[in-house]
Amino acid sequence: MLIVFFLSGCLLSGKQDGGVYKAVDGGAIFKQKAVIDEKKSISRDDILDIEIDPDNENVVYIGTERSGLLRTTNGGDSWVEDVNNFNNVMSIKKIPRSQKIYIAAKKGARGKVFKTENSGDNWTEIYTEKIEGSSIGTIAFDYNNPEILYIGTSKGGILKTENGGETWEALLWAGSGIRTIVVDHINTSVVYFGTVKSGALVSKNAGRDFVKIKKSGQVFNIVTHPNIEGFVYLSNKEGLLESNNYGETWKVINTLVKPEEVASRGLAINPIKSNEIYYTSGRAFYKSIDSGKTWQPVQFDISRAIREIEIDVHNSNVIYLGTASSSSLSSFKLFPI
């Protein structure tokens, strides 16, 4: 079943077909949401992360490579740029029932973590890398205690704070950069780590010990089941995989994509209907409503790849996609199509 999408009319000229796309019908029709004002848009920007405010579905934050951090308060109809000169905003985490937000970004050429306690009016630097050129690729927090944060660096460092960034502890130095960190929704002591070149790991005791669950290679993404502890999905060059035992063993989910041909960055599970899986590969978005047995494709006639998926936790019909150019090499989170 082929489902189509259309642009929202905000393209100006050329290949300004990037930025963010939004669906409000569960993924049947997507519209480009790229307007900043009458003269500016994010249609040429690489989107590195998307975060829907868990307390207000109309508020969405996006991290970009060139334009830094942006926010919408009207569901993407227009975007406002943060004025703090962030770039390469790789990861955004909004803490529920608070005004607290954490971002991983660069200011200048050095990777840093920033924190706001007033929804972005003011930012405090709570971590910085020691040299220029090093990045913070991902942030995760403990759902039961959001003062507990994990970050991963492009040098392979896995770091943890238990006091909202006042002090940090180095847990592990992996063999390559850390692409993603994911905390289990049911048991927050279970944390998964995906790397750029050296496979994936899991800790079942909040980072005190680690076990390899993928011995080598790129891990594009990891997501955990919203309702079942130890049930986890992972995408890599083998394709889309699932495990019901914390990654000890894996089962391949057949998709409509030949794994070695197109890298697949976007991956998400419907937080309300857990049998629905969303997957992107190249310039296509795929949806399954039967846990991956069959798929519905949405083909995008654009020049960029679809890299990010974000689903509203209160209304799962609302889906945001973020695009990025295949030529973007400034961020280790991006990888060739």
Secondary structure, 3 states (H helix, E strand, C coil): CCECCCCCCCCCCCCCCCCEEEECCCCCCCEEECECCCCCECCCCCEEEEEECCCCCCCEEEEECCCCEEEECCCCCCCEECCCCCEEEEEEEECCCCCCEEEEEEECCEEEEEEECCCCCCCEEEEECCCCCCCEEEEEECCCCCCCEEEEECCCEEEEECCCCCCCEEEEECCCCEEEEEECCCCCCCEEEEECCECEEEECCCCCCCEEEECCECEEEEEECCCCCCCEEEEECCEEEEECCCCCCCEEECCCCCCCCCCCCCEEECCCCCCCEEEEECCEEEEECCCCCCCEEEECCCCCEEEEEEECCCCCCCEEEEEECCCCCCCCCCCCC
